[in-house]
Amino acid sequence: MRLAVLVILVVLWSGGPGSTAAIAAEEGWGYELANELMSPFCPGRALAECPSPNAVKLRAWIIDQDKAGVPRADVEAELYTKWGDSLRQTPRAEGVGLVAYAIPVIVVFSGAGLLALFLGRRRVEPVAAPPADPSETPSTADAELEAALERELAQAPADRW
């Protein structure tokens, strides 16, 4: 019993045979085009999501053109002629629209370059290793201090210590 309920829930959750995608695939390109275009009547919304009566009419016109056998390219050309590139969800990858694709690439590479430069300058220079035995290589300052200490000890009275 639990297995049957689970199977029914999975079928319903996945959309089943009557899902919107299945209907759109059976109907043709009209529904797909309505989902791909931005609405000229509702700024920032896809044509398929716009509740405007004009958007409903435009969707119906697109679907009617699909059912009438008009090629998709002709319908798109007519729509772009009437409303322009504002129907596109993304800018064209040519001319000025290419800037929209170039700016993120430039920003990413510039950021990577600055990060490499910053991390390259933060490298710690290796410290020279100290001599193996300090008694083997006395410095001149050490020798002078030792000589001064010897002189002081020689001049000091014996009863002081």
C-alpha positions as CSV (number, residue, x, y, z in Angstrom):
1,M,0.0,0.0,0.0
2,R,2.8,2.4,0.9
3,L,4.6,1.6,-2.3
4,A,1.5,2.5,-4.4
5,V,1.1,5.8,-2.6
6,L,4.8,6.6,-3.1
7,V,4.6,5.8,-6.8
8,I,1.5,8.0,-7.2
9,L,3.2,10.9,-5.3
10,V,6.3,10.6,-7.5
11,V,4.2,10.7,-10.7
12,L,2.2,13.7,-9.5
13,W,5.4,15.5,-8.3
14,S,7.2,14.9,-11.6
15,G,4.3,16.4,-13.5
16,G,2.9,13.1,-14.9
17,P,1.8,12.7,-18.4
18,G,-0.4,15.8,-18.3
19,S,2.4,18.2,-17.3
20,T,2.8,21.6,-18.9
21,A,6.0,20.5,-20.6
22,A,4.4,17.5,-22.1
23,I,1.5,19.6,-23.4
24,A,3.9,22.2,-24.8
25,A,5.8,19.5,-26.6
26,E,2.7,18.2,-28.2
27,E,1.4,21.6,-29.2
28,G,4.5,22.9,-31.0
29,W,6.8,25.9,-30.7
30,G,4.1,28.4,-29.8
31,Y,4.1,27.8,-26.0
32,E,7.9,27.5,-26.0
33,L,8.2,30.9,-27.8
34,A,5.8,32.5,-25.3
35,N,8.1,31.3,-22.5
36,E,11.3,32.6,-24.2
37,L,10.1,36.1,-24.9
38,M,9.8,39.0,-22.5
39,S,6.5,40.7,-22.3
40,P,6.2,44.2,-23.8
41,F,3.2,44.8,-21.5
42,C,4.7,43.7,-18.1
43,P,8.3,44.9,-17.8
44,G,10.7,42.3,-16.3
45,R,8.3,39.3,-16.9
46,A,8.2,36.6,-19.5
47,L,5.3,36.8,-21.9
48,A,3.9,33.5,-20.5
49,E,3.8,34.9,-17.0
50,C,2.3,38.3,-17.8
51,P,-1.4,38.7,-16.6
52,S,-2.1,41.6,-18.9
53,P,-5.0,41.1,-21.4
54,N,-2.7,42.3,-24.2
55,A,-0.2,39.6,-23.2
56,V,-3.0,37.0,-23.3
57,K,-3.9,38.2,-26.8
58,L,-0.3,38.1,-28.0
59,R,0.2,34.6,-26.6
60,A,-3.0,33.5,-28.4
61,W,-1.8,35.0,-31.6
62,I,1.6,33.2,-31.4
63,I,-0.2,29.9,-30.8
64,D,-2.6,30.5,-33.7
65,Q,0.4,31.2,-35.9
66,D,2.0,27.9,-34.8
67,K,-1.2,26.0,-35.5
68,A,-1.6,27.7,-38.9
69,G,1.8,26.4,-39.9
70,V,3.7,29.7,-40.0
71,P,7.4,29.1,-39.5
72,R,8.7,30.2,-36.1
73,A,11.4,32.4,-37.6
74,D,8.8,34.4,-39.5
75,V,6.8,35.0,-36.3
76,E,9.9,35.9,-34.4
77,A,10.9,38.4,-37.1
78,E,7.5,40.0,-37.0
79,L,7.5,40.3,-33.3
80,Y,11.1,41.8,-33.2
81,T,10.1,44.2,-36.0
82,K,7.1,45.4,-33.9
83,W,8.6,45.5,-30.4
84,G,12.4,45.4,-31.0
85,D,15.0,43.7,-28.9
86,S,13.1,44.4,-25.7
87,L,11.5,41.0,-26.2
88,R,14.8,39.2,-25.8
89,Q,15.7,37.8,-22.3
90,T,19.4,38.2,-23.1
91,P,21.2,40.7,-25.3
92,R,22.5,39.6,-28.7
93,A,26.1,38.4,-28.7
94,E,27.1,41.0,-31.3
95,G,27.7,44.7,-31.5
96,V,26.9,46.6,-28.4
97,G,25.2,43.5,-26.8
98,L,28.6,41.9,-26.8
99,V,29.6,44.2,-23.9
100,A,27.1,42.4,-21.6
101,Y,29.1,39.2,-22.1
102,A,32.6,40.8,-22.1
103,I,32.3,42.8,-18.9
104,P,31.9,39.8,-16.6
105,V,34.8,38.0,-18.3
106,I,37.0,41.2,-17.9
107,V,36.0,41.5,-14.2
108,V,36.8,37.9,-13.4
109,F,40.2,38.0,-15.1
110,S,41.1,41.4,-13.5
111,G,40.1,40.0,-10.1
112,A,42.2,36.9,-10.6
113,G,45.2,39.1,-11.7
114,L,44.9,41.3,-8.7
115,L,44.6,38.3,-6.4
116,A,47.7,36.8,-7.9
117,L,49.6,40.1,-7.6
118,F,48.5,40.5,-4.0
119,L,49.4,36.9,-3.0
120,G,52.7,37.2,-4.9
121,R,53.8,40.2,-2.9
122,R,52.8,38.6,0.4
123,R,55.4,35.9,0.0
124,V,57.8,35.7,2.9
125,E,61.5,35.8,1.8
126,P,63.5,32.9,3.3
127,V,65.7,33.8,6.2
128,A,69.4,33.0,5.9
129,A,70.3,30.0,8.0
130,P,72.5,30.9,11.1
131,P,76.0,29.6,11.2
132,A,76.3,26.0,12.4
133,D,78.5,26.8,15.4
134,P,78.7,30.4,16.6
135,S,82.0,29.8,18.4
136,E,83.7,29.0,15.1
137,T,82.9,32.4,13.5
138,P,83.1,35.1,16.1
139,S,82.3,38.6,15.0
140,T,84.6,41.6,15.6
141,A,82.0,43.1,18.0
142,D,82.2,39.9,20.1
143,A,86.0,40.0,20.1
144,E,86.0,43.7,21.2
145,L,83.5,42.9,24.0
146,E,85.5,40.0,25.2
147,A,88.7,42.1,25.3
148,A,86.9,44.9,27.3
149,L,85.6,42.3,29.7
150,E,89.1,40.9,30.2
151,R,90.5,44.4,30.9
152,E,87.8,45.2,33.5
153,L,88.3,41.9,35.3
154,A,92.1,42.6,35.4
155,Q,91.6,46.0,36.9
156,A,89.0,45.0,39.5
157,P,90.1,44.5,43.1
158,A,90.2,40.9,44.2
159,D,88.1,41.5,47.3
160,R,85.2,42.7,45.3
161,W,84.3,39.2,44.3
